[in-house]
Amino acid sequence: MVATFGAVAWVDRFGRRPLLMIGSVGMGVSLVVVGAMFERVGKLPGGTHSSTTTTAGTVTLVALITEAGTFWLFAGFCAVTFVFVSRFVPETKGKSLEEVQSMWGDPDAVTRAITSRR
């Protein structure tokens, strides 16, 4: 939650696109590490099986691909997010709402905004 407030404060300073890309890398790396720990350990301290800490929606997923696989699946989603943001999300840093609206009305302007920050 603290990071969210920091991101809101810095979004106009650094831009939305870099924050999205950095955030997806950070989440992906964290999920890979947690997945590796679940692969290695398999149980939580005290002998409690890790599936008891999951929410009802992911219990079925855990049963299908294991606890570690669940974290790696979501790390893969982070990788897809990184690629999507780098290819399809234009930078809106320093633009007014009117400029952003006009950009979305012109496909060439969107393409220029996407490629200008690579």
Helices and strands as residue ranges (DSSP letters): H 2-14, H 16-41, G 45-47, G 50-53, H 56-88, H 97-105, H 107-115
